[in-house]
């Protein structure tokens, strides 16, 4: 792969090329995560599961303080 890359990118420009490629890929991943987060927030089933977990965590927290 390196050899192929050097055919198209000059050695002195390689660091910037790689940095730009990584930056672009990170932006794509951030957008994917943002969209997934927004979709999860709109999912009613997901909200119910989160509320169940909050209750469970709350009960365990209270029990650990009383039982100590």
C-alpha positions, -999 to 999 in steps of 0.1 A, spaced: 0 0 0 28 24 8 43 20 -26 10 27 -42 5 58 -21 39 72 -30 30 69 -66 3 96 -60 16 116 -30 50 131 -28 70 121 3 72 156 16 34 158 15 27 124 30 22 136 66 -3 162 56 -21 138 33 -24 111 60 -35 137 86 -62 150 63 -74 115 55 -76 106 92 -94 139 99 -120 132 72 -126 97 84 -131 109 120 -157 134 108 -176 107 91 -175 85 122 -185 114 144 -215 121 122 -224 84 122 -223 84 160 -243 116 162 -270 101 139 -271 69 160 -274 89 192 -303 110 178 -321 79 165 -317 61 199 -332 91 217 -362 89 195 -366 52 200 -394 47 226 -383 11 234 -348 24 241 -361 50 264 -380 24 284 -349 3 288 -329 33 299 -355 42 325 -355 6 338 -317 7 342 -319 41 360 -343 25 385 -321 -5 389 -290 15 394 -308 38 419 -321 8 439 -287 -8 440 -271 25 451 -296 30 479 -291 -6 490 -253 -4 491 -255 27 513 -280 11 537 -263 -23 538 -229 -8 546 
